[in-house]
């Protein structure tokens, strides 16, 4: 009875390891695709410092697929909006 239990345990272990090895072999091409580098475009736009103008520019570029990633103060009077696509 003990021999049958050990045999069943070994059979389960061998089948499990075989299935795991098969899954690893099939999964290799997918891992290579996941490592492809993404390419981004960046755009820097200077705007007038009033809220309405900034909101208009944000909506305009957002509708075109640009994402705001940073705001810096260029000459301390005109904010620079940095977009990424």
C-alpha positions as CSV (number, residue, x, y, z in Angstrom):
1,X,0.0,0.0,0.0
2,X,2.9,2.4,0.9
3,X,4.6,1.5,-2.4
4,X,1.4,2.5,-4.4
5,X,1.2,5.8,-2.6
6,X,4.9,6.6,-3.4
7,X,4.4,5.5,-7.0
8,X,1.3,7.8,-7.3
9,X,3.2,10.7,-5.7
10,X,6.2,10.2,-8.1
11,X,3.8,10.0,-11.1
12,X,2.1,13.2,-10.1
13,X,5.5,14.9,-9.5
14,X,6.8,13.9,-12.9
15,X,3.7,14.9,-14.8
16,X,3.6,18.3,-13.0
17,X,7.3,19.0,-13.8
18,X,6.7,17.9,-17.4
19,X,3.8,20.3,-17.7
20,X,5.8,23.1,-16.1
21,X,8.7,22.5,-18.5
22,X,6.3,22.5,-21.5
23,X,4.7,25.8,-20.3
24,X,8.2,27.4,-19.9
25,X,9.2,26.3,-23.4
26,X,6.0,27.7,-24.9
27,X,6.2,30.9,-22.9
28,X,9.7,32.0,-24.2
29,X,8.5,33.8,-27.4
30,X,6.0,35.9,-25.3
31,X,8.7,37.0,-22.9
32,X,10.8,38.4,-25.8
33,X,7.8,40.5,-27.0
34,X,7.3,42.0,-23.5
35,X,10.8,43.3,-23.5
36,X,10.4,45.5,-26.6
37,X,11.2,49.1,-25.8
38,X,8.5,51.8,-26.2
39,X,9.2,54.9,-28.1
40,X,7.7,58.2,-27.0
41,X,7.5,61.7,-28.5
42,X,7.7,64.8,-26.3
43,X,6.5,68.3,-26.9
44,X,7.2,71.4,-24.8
45,X,4.7,74.2,-25.0
46,X,5.0,77.7,-23.4
47,X,1.6,79.2,-22.4
48,X,0.4,82.3,-20.9
49,X,0.1,82.0,-17.1
50,X,-3.7,82.5,-16.9
51,X,-5.9,79.5,-15.9
52,X,-8.2,79.7,-19.0
53,X,-5.3,79.6,-21.5
54,X,-3.6,76.7,-19.7
55,X,-6.9,74.8,-19.6
56,X,-7.5,75.4,-23.3
57,X,-4.0,74.1,-24.2
58,X,-4.3,71.1,-21.9
59,X,-7.7,70.1,-23.5
60,X,-6.3,70.7,-27.0
61,X,-3.3,68.5,-26.6
62,X,-5.1,65.9,-24.5
63,X,-7.7,65.5,-27.3
64,X,-4.8,64.8,-29.7
65,X,-3.4,62.0,-27.6
66,X,-0.8,63.9,-25.7
67,X,-0.3,63.3,-21.9
68,X,0.9,66.1,-19.6
69,X,4.0,64.8,-17.8
70,X,5.5,67.9,-16.3
71,X,5.1,71.7,-15.8
72,X,8.1,73.9,-15.4
73,X,8.5,77.6,-15.1
74,X,10.5,78.7,-18.1
75,X,11.3,82.4,-17.6
76,X,9.3,82.5,-14.3
77,X,6.4,84.2,-16.2
78,X,5.5,81.6,-18.8
79,X,4.9,78.0,-17.7
80,X,6.2,75.3,-19.9
81,X,3.9,72.3,-20.3
82,X,5.7,69.0,-21.2
83,X,3.6,66.5,-23.0
84,X,4.4,62.9,-23.9
85,X,2.7,60.7,-26.6
